[in-house]
Amino acid sequence: MLAIENLCVSYGRIQAVKGISFHVNQGEIVTLIGANGAGKSSTLMAIAGLIRVQHGTIQLRQQNIANQNMHQIARQGMNLVPEGRRIFPDFTVKENLQIGAYRLRNPQKIQTLQENVYDLFPRLKERERQIAGTLSGGEQQMLALARGLMADPQILLLDEPSLGLAPILLDTIFEHILQINRQGITILLVEQNARLALQIAHRGYVLETGRLVFEGSAHDLQHNNMVRQAYLGITR
């Protein structure tokens, strides 16, 4: 579904992503893991059309989308749930969801999508008239995921969904991500919490200072001694 070849991204003279190549098959959860500053979010933003690609190709279903605008990419079935949630804090839960469906024109389709996200996140249904900025951190992350689903994507890009959440909420959010994938949505997950990411992913790639240094099945990466020591906090 998604194929990245020799991707390079720079901020002025600083090269954040240095010629990486990877792919995501339809129906998979694929994770990019690595330390802060490794180039994970820059990769995701380049794929989503938020920052320019200096070099390389990004193919979505064999069509090169590199340097297309984000709204053009969204129309082709790919949507980004950004780091830090970026909900509209002064709008209600329901209004945030309606904004997520802005490009759709079929009221029946929008209603079906809304019912689906309320089934997936019943807590949001209970709070649909509540101002989004008054939600807890975990509820705001649920809302960000739900808003992303309202665009009816075939592939969802998730940027650090665990960021800023209390440890007790992490398993809940990652279970929701699994449920989204079970509905047939392909997921590319950027995540600093490598342990949780590899628990739900099919495959993974490890980024260090803008370069891919490891790749493989989630199982293999979980049992790779260097990955275990550097990213999973396991020394033996």
MDAnalysis code that builds the backbone (N, CA, C; Angstrom):
import MDAnalysis as mda
import numpy as np

u = mda.Universe.empty(708, n_residues=236, atom_resindex=np.repeat(np.arange(236), 3), trajectory=True)
u.add_TopologyAttr("name", ["N", "CA", "C"] * 236)
u.add_TopologyAttr("resid", np.arange(1, 237))
u.add_TopologyAttr("resname", ["MET", "LEU", "ALA", "ILE", "GLU", "ASN", "LEU", "CYS", "VAL", "SER", "TYR", "GLY", "ARG", "ILE", "GLN", "ALA", "VAL", "LYS", "GLY", "ILE", "SER", "PHE", "HIS", "VAL", "ASN", "GLN", "GLY", "GLU", "ILE", "VAL", "THR", "LEU", "ILE", "GLY", "ALA", "ASN", "GLY", "ALA", "GLY", "LYS", "SER", "SER", "THR", "LEU", "MET", "ALA", "ILE", "ALA", "GLY", "LEU", "ILE", "ARG", "VAL", "GLN", "HIS", "GLY", "THR", "ILE", "GLN", "LEU", "ARG", "GLN", "GLN", "ASN", "ILE", "ALA", "ASN", "GLN", "ASN", "MET", "HIS", "GLN", "ILE", "ALA", "ARG", "GLN", "GLY", "MET", "ASN", "LEU", "VAL", "PRO", "GLU", "GLY", "ARG", "ARG", "ILE", "PHE", "PRO", "ASP", "PHE", "THR", "VAL", "LYS", "GLU", "ASN", "LEU", "GLN", "ILE", "GLY", "ALA", "TYR", "ARG", "LEU", "ARG", "ASN", "PRO", "GLN", "LYS", "ILE", "GLN", "THR", "LEU", "GLN", "GLU", "ASN", "VAL", "TYR", "ASP", "LEU", "PHE", "PRO", "ARG", "LEU", "LYS", "GLU", "ARG", "GLU", "ARG", "GLN", "ILE", "ALA", "GLY", "THR", "LEU", "SER", "GLY", "GLY", "GLU", "GLN", "GLN", "MET", "LEU", "ALA", "LEU", "ALA", "ARG", "GLY", "LEU", "MET", "ALA", "ASP", "PRO", "GLN", "ILE", "LEU", "LEU", "LEU", "ASP", "GLU", "PRO", "SER", "LEU", "GLY", "LEU", "ALA", "PRO", "ILE", "LEU", "LEU", "ASP", "THR", "ILE", "PHE", "GLU", "HIS", "ILE", "LEU", "GLN", "ILE", "ASN", "ARG", "GLN", "GLY", "ILE", "THR", "ILE", "LEU", "LEU", "VAL", "GLU", "GLN", "ASN", "ALA", "ARG", "LEU", "ALA", "LEU", "GLN", "ILE", "ALA", "HIS", "ARG", "GLY", "TYR", "VAL", "LEU", "GLU", "THR", "GLY", "ARG", "LEU", "VAL", "PHE", "GLU", "GLY", "SER", "ALA", "HIS", "ASP", "LEU", "GLN", "HIS", "ASN", "ASN", "MET", "VAL", "ARG", "GLN", "ALA", "TYR", "LEU", "GLY", "ILE", "THR", "ARG"])
u.atoms.positions = np.array([
    [0.818, -1.217, 0.000],
    [0.000, 0.000, 0.000],
    [0.849, 1.262, 0.000],
    [1.955, 1.242, 0.747],
    [2.819, 2.420, 0.861],
    [4.265, 1.988, 0.696],
    [4.998, 2.680, -0.168],
    [6.405, 2.351, -0.414],
    [7.222, 3.624, -0.443],
    [8.210, 3.697, 0.429],
    [9.094, 4.858, 0.524],
    [10.461, 4.437, 0.010],
    [11.027, 5.212, -0.913],
    [12.319, 4.885, -1.505],
    [13.268, 6.077, -1.387],
    [14.387, 5.860, -0.723],
    [15.486, 6.827, -0.645],
    [15.010, 8.209, -0.183],
    [14.178, 8.231, 0.857],
    [13.579, 9.478, 1.337],
    [14.619, 10.331, 2.067],
    [14.706, 11.594, 1.672],
    [15.577, 12.557, 2.331],
    [14.762, 13.796, 2.694],
    [14.919, 14.245, 3.931],
    [14.228, 15.434, 4.425],
    [15.247, 16.299, 5.156],
    [15.228, 17.601, 4.879],
    [16.168, 18.516, 5.518],
    [15.441, 19.728, 6.069],
    [16.028, 20.278, 7.135],
    [15.619, 21.574, 7.677],
    [16.818, 22.508, 7.509],
    [16.807, 23.285, 6.440],
    [17.983, 24.091, 6.138],
    [19.163, 23.178, 5.837],
    [20.246, 23.367, 6.594],
    [21.442, 22.544, 6.368],
    [21.428, 21.254, 7.168],
    [20.414, 21.089, 8.004],
    [20.331, 19.887, 8.840],
    [19.517, 18.817, 8.128],
    [20.145, 17.688, 7.849],
    [19.457, 16.589, 7.187],
    [18.864, 15.675, 8.258],
    [17.531, 15.670, 8.348],
    [16.850, 14.909, 9.391],
    [16.616, 13.463, 8.984],
    [16.391, 13.228, 7.698],
    [16.141, 11.881, 7.182],
    [17.091, 11.663, 6.012],
    [17.845, 10.554, 6.063],
    [19.012, 10.406, 5.188],
    [18.893, 9.196, 4.273],
    [17.923, 9.252, 3.373],
    [17.844, 8.231, 2.336],
    [17.288, 6.901, 2.806],
    [16.158, 6.920, 3.492],
    [15.597, 5.672, 4.015],
    [14.581, 5.081, 3.046],
    [14.455, 3.767, 3.085],
    [13.486, 3.045, 2.249],
    [12.777, 1.997, 3.108],
    [11.454, 1.960, 3.001],
    [10.680, 0.932, 3.695],
    [9.303, 0.838, 3.050],
    [8.525, -0.152, 3.460],
    [7.193, -0.320, 2.866],
    [6.196, -0.761, 3.931],
    [4.927, -0.559, 3.617],
    [3.821, -0.970, 4.478],
    [2.824, -1.723, 3.602],
    [2.571, -2.972, 3.946],
    [1.602, -3.759, 3.193],
    [0.181, -3.478, 3.677],
    [-0.766, -3.712, 2.797],
    [-2.160, -3.504, 3.160],
    [-2.538, -4.391, 4.353],
    [-3.214, -3.787, 5.334],
    [-3.685, -4.527, 6.496],
    [-2.685, -4.648, 7.628],
    [-1.467, -4.151, 7.437],
    [-0.434, -4.267, 8.465],
    [-0.489, -3.112, 9.464],
    [0.101, -3.360, 10.634],
    [0.597, -2.300, 11.501],
    [2.115, -2.346, 11.410],
    [2.701, -1.272, 10.918],
    [4.159, -1.163, 10.828],
    [4.581, 0.001, 11.706],
    [5.617, -0.210, 12.508],
    [6.061, 0.838, 13.419],
    [7.464, 1.312, 13.096],
    [7.663, 2.617, 13.251],
    [8.996, 3.220, 13.218],
    [9.350, 3.590, 14.651],
    [10.428, 3.031, 15.157],
    [10.837, 3.325, 16.525],
    [12.228, 3.936, 16.515],
    [12.552, 4.619, 17.597],
    [13.854, 5.249, 17.718],
    [13.809, 6.326, 18.778],
    [14.972, 6.854, 19.117],
    [15.080, 7.886, 20.144],
    [14.577, 9.221, 19.616],
    [14.440, 10.194, 20.504],
    [14.122, 11.558, 20.087],
    [15.181, 12.055, 19.114],
    [14.730, 12.707, 18.046],
    [15.658, 13.235, 17.068],
    [16.125, 12.234, 16.034],
    [15.548, 11.034, 16.036],
    [15.984, 10.005, 15.082],
    [15.454, 10.254, 13.681],
    [14.397, 11.080, 13.552],
    [13.813, 11.345, 12.236],
    [12.451, 10.709, 12.030],
    [11.880, 10.167, 13.095],
    [10.600, 9.451, 12.971],
    [9.463, 10.387, 12.542],
    [9.275, 11.457, 13.294],
    [8.174, 12.375, 12.992],
    [8.410, 13.104, 11.671],
    [9.654, 13.419, 11.360],
    [9.956, 14.059, 10.076],
    [9.562, 13.146, 8.918],
    [9.828, 11.853, 9.076],
    [9.424, 10.890, 8.048],
    [7.915, 10.899, 7.880],
    [7.191, 10.847, 8.986],
    [5.735, 10.798, 8.926],
    [5.163, 12.083, 8.323],
    [5.704, 13.226, 8.719],
    [5.186, 14.492, 8.184],
    [5.470, 14.634, 6.693],
    [6.605, 14.097, 6.238],
    [6.893, 14.125, 4.803],
    [5.906, 13.256, 4.039],
    [5.599, 12.082, 4.589],
    [4.636, 11.189, 3.937],
    [3.267, 11.848, 3.869],
    [2.886, 12.557, 4.944],
    [1.560, 13.170, 5.017],
    [1.449, 14.471, 4.231],
    [2.565, 15.008, 3.760],
    [2.520, 16.236, 2.981],
    [2.683, 17.501, 3.793],
    [3.117, 17.381, 5.048],
    [3.275, 18.551, 5.908],
    [4.619, 19.252, 5.716],
    [5.636, 18.503, 5.313],
    [6.937, 19.100, 5.017],
    [7.429, 18.561, 3.681],
    [8.322, 19.299, 3.054],
    [8.766, 18.939, 1.713],
    [9.762, 17.787, 1.726],
    [9.678, 16.991, 0.691],
    [10.633, 15.910, 0.455],
    [11.781, 16.478, -0.373],
    [12.985, 16.353, 0.131],
    [14.154, 16.841, -0.594],
    [14.528, 15.899, -1.732],
    [14.387, 14.597, -1.462],
    [14.750, 13.597, -2.470],
    [14.009, 12.304, -2.148],
    [13.723, 11.518, -3.190],
    [13.098, 10.222, -2.993],
    [11.639, 10.208, -3.413],
    [11.022, 9.031, -3.314],
    [9.630, 8.868, -3.714],
    [8.807, 8.300, -2.565],
    [7.533, 8.665, -2.568],
    [6.550, 8.119, -1.630],
    [5.391, 7.620, -2.478],
    [5.242, 6.329, -2.571],
    [4.201, 5.760, -3.425],
    [3.056, 5.222, -2.573],
    [1.870, 5.759, -2.830],
    [0.644, 5.276, -2.206],
    [-0.128, 4.515, -3.275],
    [-0.239, 3.210, -3.086],
    [-0.854, 2.338, -4.105],
    [-0.247, 2.620, -5.488],
    [1.075, 2.685, -5.533],
    [1.885, 2.798, -6.756],
    [1.785, 4.161, -7.425],
    [1.238, 5.152, -6.735],
    [1.213, 6.518, -7.251],
    [2.121, 7.391, -6.380],
    [3.050, 8.119, -7.024],
    [3.985, 8.945, -6.276],
    [3.263, 10.183, -5.727],
    [3.235, 10.314, -4.401],
    [2.554, 11.439, -3.763],
    [3.529, 12.407, -3.113],
    [4.807, 12.233, -3.336],
    [5.816, 13.097, -2.711],
    [5.554, 14.551, -3.070],
    [5.500, 15.406, -2.048],
    [5.310, 16.845, -2.169],
    [3.927, 17.252, -2.674],
    [2.974, 16.332, -2.631],
    [1.586, 16.749, -2.809],
    [1.110, 17.439, -1.532],
    [0.069, 18.268, -1.655],
    [-0.512, 18.910, -0.489],
    [-1.242, 17.889, 0.372],
    [-1.346, 18.199, 1.667],
    [-1.954, 17.255, 2.602],
    [-3.395, 16.939, 2.225],
    [-4.156, 17.940, 1.759],
    [-5.560, 17.678, 1.415],
    [-5.671, 16.784, 0.181],
    [-4.694, 16.884, -0.733],
    [-4.687, 15.996, -1.891],
    [-4.427, 14.558, -1.454],
    [-3.495, 14.398, -0.516],
    [-3.164, 13.065, -0.017],
    [-4.340, 12.472, 0.741],
    [-5.033, 13.299, 1.533],
    [-6.194, 12.816, 2.289],
    [-7.276, 12.292, 1.359],
    [-7.453, 12.949, 0.230],
    [-8.472, 12.495, -0.728],
    [-8.136, 11.121, -1.298],
    [-6.856, 10.740, -1.223],
    [-6.440, 9.441, -1.744],
    [-6.464, 8.340, -0.681],
    [-6.984, 8.671, 0.514],
    [-7.229, 7.632, 1.509],
    [-6.193, 7.502, 2.606],
    [-5.368, 8.544, 2.804],
    [-4.375, 8.496, 3.876],
    [-4.580, 9.695, 4.789],
    [-4.571, 9.466, 6.102],
    [-4.811, 10.543, 7.049],
    [-3.817, 10.446, 8.200],
    [-3.493, 11.601, 8.775],
    [-2.511, 11.705, 9.858],
    [-3.196, 12.082, 11.158],
    [-2.878, 11.338, 12.227],
    [-3.228, 11.743, 13.590],
    [-1.941, 12.300, 14.185],
    [-1.849, 13.622, 14.364],
    [-0.557, 14.243, 14.658],
    [-0.111, 14.055, 16.099],
    [1.160, 14.266, 16.306],
    [1.729, 14.271, 17.652],
    [1.079, 15.381, 18.479],
    [0.783, 15.080, 19.733],
    [0.187, 16.089, 20.602],
    [-1.300, 16.267, 20.419],
    [-1.923, 15.392, 19.631],
    [-3.375, 15.289, 19.470],
    [-3.978, 16.394, 18.611],
    [-3.658, 17.666, 18.895],
    [-4.089, 18.802, 18.070],
    [-5.609, 18.834, 17.854],
    [-6.363, 18.517, 18.876],
    [-7.807, 18.670, 18.787],
    [-8.154, 20.160, 18.822],
    [-9.420, 20.492, 18.538],
    [-9.897, 21.868, 18.649],
    [-10.506, 22.025, 20.042],
    [-9.769, 22.637, 20.980],
    [-10.168, 22.577, 22.385],
    [-11.446, 23.338, 22.717],
    [-11.820, 24.330, 21.899],
    [-13.000, 25.129, 22.193],
    [-14.263, 24.591, 21.532],
    [-14.122, 23.510, 20.768],
    [-15.264, 22.881, 20.119],
    [-15.679, 21.644, 20.910],
    [-16.909, 21.205, 20.703],
    [-17.366, 19.989, 21.371],
    [-16.740, 18.758, 20.722],
    [-16.910, 17.629, 21.390],
    [-16.450, 16.361, 20.833],
    [-17.101, 16.132, 19.469],
    [-18.396, 16.322, 19.386],
    [-19.100, 16.075, 18.126],
    [-18.626, 17.011, 17.034],
    [-18.368, 18.279, 17.365],
    [-17.888, 19.228, 16.359],
    [-16.502, 18.845, 15.871],
    [-15.628, 18.359, 16.755],
    [-14.319, 17.873, 16.329],
    [-14.454, 16.727, 15.338],
    [-15.384, 15.813, 15.606],
    [-15.594, 14.685, 14.695],
    [-16.113, 15.168, 13.346],
    [-17.010, 16.132, 13.363],
    [-17.549, 16.647, 12.109],
    [-16.468, 17.325, 11.280],
    [-15.523, 17.999, 11.953],
    [-14.400, 18.609, 11.225],
    [-13.557, 17.528, 10.564],
    [-13.413, 16.379, 11.233],
    [-12.650, 15.279, 10.642],
    [-13.238, 14.776, 9.343],
    [-14.534, 14.971, 9.159],
    [-15.226, 14.486, 7.957],
    [-15.439, 15.601, 6.937],
    [-14.635, 16.671, 7.033],
    [-14.906, 17.872, 6.230],
    [-14.912, 17.610, 4.727],
    [-14.122, 16.650, 4.253],
    [-14.010, 16.431, 2.808],
    [-15.122, 15.536, 2.259],
    [-15.908, 14.928, 3.137],
    [-16.967, 14.027, 2.698],
    [-18.238, 14.815, 2.420],
    [-19.004, 14.352, 1.447],
    [-20.212, 15.072, 1.048],
    [-21.489, 14.267, 1.256],
    [-21.352, 13.024, 1.647],
    [-22.513, 12.147, 1.806],
    [-22.930, 12.111, 3.274],
    [-24.063, 12.752, 3.636],
    [-24.472, 12.792, 5.047],
    [-24.666, 11.400, 5.654],
    [-25.147, 10.462, 4.858],
    [-25.351, 9.110, 5.369],
    [-24.013, 8.451, 5.691],
    [-23.018, 8.683, 4.834],
    [-21.681, 8.145, 5.082],
    [-21.098, 8.745, 6.360],
    [-21.262, 10.046, 6.538],
    [-20.740, 10.707, 7.738],
    [-21.409, 10.152, 8.989],
    [-22.721, 9.929, 8.915],
    [-23.443, 9.382, 10.057],
    [-22.957, 7.981, 10.391],
    [-22.700, 7.171, 9.358],
    [-22.200, 5.810, 9.570],
    [-20.826, 5.831, 10.226],
    [-19.961, 6.722, 9.749],
    [-18.623, 6.842, 10.341],
    [-18.706, 7.287, 11.792],
    [-19.606, 8.229, 12.077],
    [-19.746, 8.701, 13.447],
    [-20.242, 7.589, 14.366],
    [-21.201, 6.817, 13.905],
    [-21.685, 5.691, 14.707],
    [-20.572, 4.680, 14.947],
    [-19.726, 4.478, 13.935],
    [-18.623, 3.531, 14.069],
    [-17.626, 3.997, 15.126],
    [-17.276, 5.290, 15.129],
    [-16.291, 5.758, 16.111],
    [-16.901, 5.788, 17.513],
    [-18.209, 6.003, 17.621],
    [-18.848, 5.935, 18.935],
    [-18.897, 4.495, 19.450],
    [-19.033, 3.554, 18.529],
    [-18.958, 2.147, 18.949],
    [-17.550, 1.801, 19.436],
    [-16.558, 2.343, 18.747],
    [-15.165, 2.078, 19.096],
    [-14.757, 2.816, 20.373],
    [-15.273, 4.025, 20.535],
    [-14.939, 4.863, 21.694],
    [-16.232, 5.288, 22.404],
    [-16.871, 4.397, 23.138],
    [-18.143, 4.752, 23.780],
    [-18.036, 5.943, 24.725],
    [-16.859, 6.180, 25.279],
    [-16.703, 7.322, 26.172],
    [-16.923, 8.638, 25.431],
    [-16.565, 8.681, 24.158],
    [-16.788, 9.894, 23.376],
    [-18.277, 10.120, 23.120],
    [-19.027, 9.052, 22.944],
    [-20.471, 9.176, 22.791],
    [-21.082, 9.792, 24.043],
    [-20.606, 9.359, 25.194],
    [-21.111, 9.909, 26.456],
    [-20.793, 11.397, 26.593],
    [-19.727, 11.841, 25.926],
    [-19.257, 13.222, 26.085],
    [-19.385, 14.027, 24.801],
    [-20.276, 13.663, 23.896],
    [-20.282, 14.286, 22.581],
    [-20.592, 15.784, 22.629],
    [-21.273, 16.253, 23.667],
    [-21.573, 17.684, 23.787],
    [-20.586, 18.411, 24.703],
    [-19.595, 17.684, 25.189],
    [-18.618, 18.286, 26.092],
    [-17.546, 19.029, 25.295],
    [-17.062, 20.151, 25.830],
    [-15.984, 20.900, 25.191],
    [-14.712, 20.055, 25.233],
    [-14.083, 19.898, 24.080],
    [-12.977, 18.938, 23.952],
    [-11.805, 19.282, 24.866],
    [-11.578, 20.575, 25.106],
    [-10.461, 20.967, 25.943],
    [-10.602, 20.569, 27.395],
    [-11.811, 20.181, 27.806],
    [-12.037, 19.754, 29.198],
    [-11.907, 18.245, 29.370],
    [-11.645, 17.524, 28.286],
    [-11.454, 16.078, 28.378],
    [-10.122, 15.759, 29.029],
    [-10.017, 14.554, 29.582],
    [-8.730, 14.087, 30.096],
    [-7.775, 13.834, 28.925],
    [-6.499, 13.650, 29.249],
    [-5.513, 13.385, 28.200],
    [-5.834, 12.144, 27.391],
    [-6.248, 11.076, 28.082],
    [-6.601, 9.853, 27.377],
    [-7.811, 10.033, 26.486],
    [-8.807, 10.785, 26.966],
    [-10.006, 11.035, 26.157],
    [-9.682, 11.906, 24.952],
    [-8.764, 12.861, 25.127],
    [-8.356, 13.675, 23.984],
    [-7.637, 12.845, 22.930],
    [-6.833, 11.866, 23.365],
    [-6.173, 10.995, 22.393],
    [-7.196, 10.120, 21.671],
    [-8.204, 9.641, 22.401],
    [-9.299, 8.911, 21.755],
    [-9.981, 9.787, 20.709],
    [-10.211, 11.055, 21.059],
    [-10.862, 11.972, 20.126],
    [-9.996, 12.208, 18.893],
    [-8.687, 12.327, 19.086],
    [-7.795, 12.518, 17.943],
    [-7.845, 11.312, 17.006],
    [-7.841, 10.100, 17.577],
    [-7.955, 8.898, 16.756],
    [-9.296, 8.859, 16.038],
    [-10.364, 9.170, 16.775],
    [-11.703, 9.133, 16.194],
    [-11.848, 10.161, 15.078],
    [-11.317, 11.351, 15.295],
    [-11.373, 12.383, 14.250],
    [-10.629, 11.928, 12.996],
    [-9.483, 11.251, 13.184],
    [-8.766, 10.717, 12.032],
    [-9.580, 9.697, 11.264],
    [-10.348, 8.900, 11.976],
    [-11.186, 7.881, 11.325],
    [-12.354, 8.494, 10.582],
    [-12.787, 9.685, 10.979],
    [-13.927, 10.322, 10.322],
    [-13.623, 10.714, 8.885],
    [-12.366, 10.732, 8.495],
    [-12.000, 11.000, 7.098],
    [-12.123, 9.758, 6.226],
    [-12.501, 8.638, 6.841],
    [-12.657, 7.362, 6.137],
    [-11.368, 6.921, 5.440],
    [-10.246, 6.874, 6.197],
    [-8.970, 6.528, 5.568],
    [-8.826, 5.026, 5.333],
    [-7.968, 4.699, 4.367],
    [-7.548, 3.319, 4.171],
    [-6.232, 3.053, 4.899],
    [-5.452, 4.113, 5.101],
    [-4.209, 4.004, 5.866],
    [-4.146, 5.197, 6.817],
    [-3.791, 4.916, 8.065],
    [-3.745, 5.923, 9.113],
    [-2.313, 6.059, 9.596],
    [-1.821, 7.293, 9.639],
    [-0.493, 7.591, 10.150],
    [-0.643, 8.106, 11.579],
    [-0.015, 7.430, 12.536],
    [-0.135, 7.794, 13.948],
    [1.213, 8.268, 14.464],
    [1.257, 9.518, 14.944],
    [2.507, 10.108, 15.404],
    [2.490, 10.200, 16.926],
    [3.233, 9.318, 17.582],
    [3.425, 9.304, 19.034],
    [2.100, 9.322, 19.814],
    [1.226, 8.337, 19.614],
    [-0.050, 8.345, 20.341],
    [0.088, 8.192, 21.847],
    [1.231, 7.713, 22.337],
    [1.407, 7.546, 23.785],
    [1.920, 8.811, 24.467],
    [2.265, 9.842, 23.688],
    [2.921, 11.023, 24.236],
    [2.044, 11.709, 25.283],
    [2.597, 11.907, 26.470],
    [1.927, 12.662, 27.509],
    [0.838, 11.931, 28.254],
    [0.676, 10.640, 28.001],
    [-0.382, 9.893, 28.662],
    [0.136, 9.216, 29.924],
    [-0.742, 9.107, 30.909],
    [-0.400, 8.365, 32.126],
    [-0.210, 6.897, 31.781],
    [0.728, 6.214, 32.440],
    [0.996, 4.800, 32.122],
    [-0.251, 3.917, 32.157],
    [-1.194, 4.229, 33.027],
    [-2.387, 3.391, 33.153],
    [-3.255, 3.433, 31.904],
    [-3.090, 4.487, 31.077],
    [-3.925, 4.647, 29.881],
    [-3.290, 4.048, 28.630],
    [-1.998, 3.722, 28.689],
    [-1.297, 3.328, 27.472],
    [-1.876, 2.062, 26.860],
    [-2.119, 1.043, 27.678],
    [-2.647, -0.205, 27.151],
    [-4.004, 0.005, 26.492],
    [-4.820, 0.893, 27.078],
    [-6.140, 1.173, 26.507],
    [-6.023, 1.789, 25.120],
    [-5.150, 2.776, 24.974],
    [-4.985, 3.438, 23.675],
    [-4.450, 2.457, 22.631],
    [-3.494, 1.626, 23.016],
    [-2.925, 0.690, 22.048],
    [-3.917, -0.425, 21.700],
    [-4.796, -0.771, 22.606],
    [-5.854, -1.717, 22.279],
    [-6.815, -1.094, 21.265],
    [-7.089, 0.194, 21.401],
    [-7.922, 0.880, 20.406],
    [-7.250, 0.853, 19.027],
    [-5.934, 1.042, 18.994],
    [-5.214, 1.000, 17.716],
    [-5.341, -0.382, 17.082],
    [-5.236, -1.416, 17.893],
    [-5.442, -2.771, 17.388],
    [-6.848, -2.948, 16.831],
    [-7.845, -2.415, 17.513],
    [-9.226, -2.535, 17.048],
    [-9.416, -1.813, 15.720],
    [-8.785, -0.654, 15.567],
    [-8.858, 0.071, 14.294],
    [-8.269, -0.772, 13.178],
    [-7.133, -1.396, 13.433],
    [-6.498, -2.249, 12.435],
    [-7.367, -3.454, 12.088],
    [-8.056, -4.018, 13.076],
    [-8.934, -5.165, 12.823],
    [-10.114, -4.800, 11.934],
    [-10.423, -3.508, 11.847],
    [-11.484, -3.061, 10.951],
    [-10.999, -2.932, 9.509],
    [-9.733, -3.270, 9.278],
    [-9.193, -3.270, 7.919],
    [-8.368, -2.056, 7.554],
    [-8.059, -1.210, 8.526],
    [-7.300, 0.001, 8.246],
    [-5.810, -0.266, 8.481],
    [-5.017, 0.029, 7.483],
    [-3.563, -0.114, 7.571],
    [-3.005, 1.017, 8.435],
    [-1.983, 0.718, 9.222],
    [-1.454, 1.709, 10.165],
    [0.063, 1.785, 10.074],
    [0.560, 3.017, 9.946],
    [1.979, 3.303, 10.111],
    [2.117, 4.085, 11.410],
    [2.791, 3.484, 12.381],
    [2.858, 3.994, 13.742],
    [4.262, 4.482, 14.059],
    [4.387, 5.763, 14.364],
    [5.641, 6.311, 14.881],
    [5.512, 6.389, 16.393],
    [6.463, 5.791, 17.099],
    [6.293, 5.658, 18.545],
    [7.637, 5.537, 19.229],
    [7.801, 6.338, 20.304],
    [9.022, 6.244, 21.095],
    [8.962, 5.103, 22.100],
    [7.748, 4.710, 22.489],
    [7.582, 3.587, 23.412],
    [7.694, 2.296, 22.600],
    [8.924, 1.850, 22.399],
    [9.182, 0.711, 21.517],
    [8.527, -0.565, 22.026],
    [8.480, -0.736, 23.319],
    [7.900, -1.963, 23.880],
    [6.443, -2.117, 23.469],
    [5.650, -1.082, 23.663],
    [4.234, -1.148, 23.305],
    [4.046, -1.235, 21.799],
    [4.833, -0.471, 21.055],
    [4.696, -0.481, 19.599],
    [4.943, -1.875, 19.027],
    [5.988, -2.539, 19.498],
    [6.315, -3.864, 18.962],
    [5.347, -4.942, 19.440],
    [4.634, -4.666, 20.521],
    [3.637, -5.633, 20.983],
    [2.447, -5.716, 20.042],
    [2.125, -4.610, 19.340],
    [0.943, -4.622, 18.469],
    [1.292, -4.655, 16.986],
    [2.546, -4.359, 16.629],
    [2.919, -4.256, 15.220],
    [3.169, -5.622, 14.599],
    [3.013, -5.674, 13.277],
    [3.428, -6.852, 12.517],
    [4.922, -6.789, 12.200],
    [5.375, -5.595, 11.793],
    [6.778, -5.411, 11.449],
    [7.244, -4.062, 11.988],
    [8.575, -3.871, 12.030],
    [9.101, -2.615, 12.524],
    [10.408, -2.237, 11.863],
    [10.700, -0.951, 11.950],
    [11.958, -0.386, 11.474],
    [12.518, 0.498, 12.585],
    [13.838, 0.447, 12.773],
    [14.494, 1.240, 13.806],
    [15.303, 2.345, 13.135],
    [15.034, 3.591, 13.536],
    [15.736, 4.757, 13.011],
    [16.745, 5.268, 14.024],
    [17.933, 5.591, 13.540],
    [18.946, 6.275, 14.340],
    [19.520, 7.406, 13.513],
    [19.429, 8.620, 14.026],
    [19.965, 9.818, 13.373],
    [19.669, 9.840, 11.866],
    [18.410, 9.575, 11.529],
    [17.965, 9.700, 10.155],
    [18.215, 8.520, 9.250],
    [18.753, 7.435, 9.793],
    [19.028, 6.251, 8.982],
    [18.364, 5.018, 9.595],
    [17.956, 4.087, 8.736],
    [17.414, 2.817, 9.213],
    [18.566, 1.901, 9.586],
    [18.513, 1.373, 10.809],
    [19.610, 0.520, 11.268],
    [19.161, -0.918, 11.507],
    [17.869, -1.132, 11.745],
    [17.329, -2.480, 11.898],
    [15.950, -2.530, 11.264],
    [15.568, -3.697, 10.790],
    [14.209, -3.926, 10.332],
    [13.898, -5.408, 10.480],
    [12.622, -5.716, 10.579],
    [12.231, -7.114, 10.698],
    [10.846, -7.246, 11.285],
    [10.450, -8.481, 11.526],
    [9.173, -8.706, 12.183],
    [9.235, -8.149, 13.603],
    [8.064, -7.827, 14.147],
    [8.040, -7.323, 15.520],
    [8.654, -8.338, 16.475],
    [8.387, -9.609, 16.243],
    [8.937, -10.660, 17.096],
    [10.466, -10.655, 17.047],
    [11.012, -10.557, 15.839],
    [12.469, -10.580, 15.704],
    [13.112, -9.362, 16.364],
    [12.494, -8.188, 16.202],
    [13.062, -6.987, 16.814],
    [12.993, -7.045, 18.329],
    [11.914, -7.633, 18.854],
    [11.791, -7.776, 20.301],
    [12.870, -8.673, 20.881],
    [13.417, -9.575, 20.063],
    [14.418, -10.513, 20.548],
    [15.823, -10.205, 20.029],
    [15.966, -9.051, 19.348],
    [17.277, -8.607, 18.904],
    [17.988, -7.952, 20.088],
    [19.173, -8.464, 20.451],
    [19.857, -8.000, 21.658],
    [20.155, -6.507, 21.632],
    [20.567, -5.985, 20.478],
    [20.886, -4.561, 20.405],
    [19.629, -3.710, 20.547],
    [18.534, -4.137, 19.942],
    [17.263, -3.412, 20.075],
    [16.770, -3.493, 21.514],
    [16.877, -4.668, 22.108],
    [16.433, -4.849, 23.489],
    [17.191, -3.918, 24.442],
    [18.503, -3.799, 24.240],
    [19.298, -2.964, 25.129],
    [19.081, -1.476, 24.879],
    [18.994, -1.086, 23.608],
    [18.928, 0.340, 23.263],
    [17.526, 0.918, 23.413],
    [16.483, 0.091, 23.143],
    [15.134, 0.665, 23.057],
    [14.122, 0.024, 23.983],
    [14.391, -1.145, 24.470],
    [13.436, -1.812, 25.324],
    [13.856, -1.819, 26.792],
    [15.047, -1.311, 27.070],
    [15.510, -1.233, 28.455],
    [15.825, -2.583, 29.077],
    [16.143, -3.584, 28.229],
    [16.455, -4.927, 28.709],
    [17.952, -5.155, 28.537],
    [18.633, -5.419, 29.594],
    [20.099, -5.515, 29.527],
    [20.603, -6.938, 29.425],
    [19.716, -7.922, 29.619],
    [20.172, -9.308, 29.555],
    [19.243, -10.096, 28.655],
])
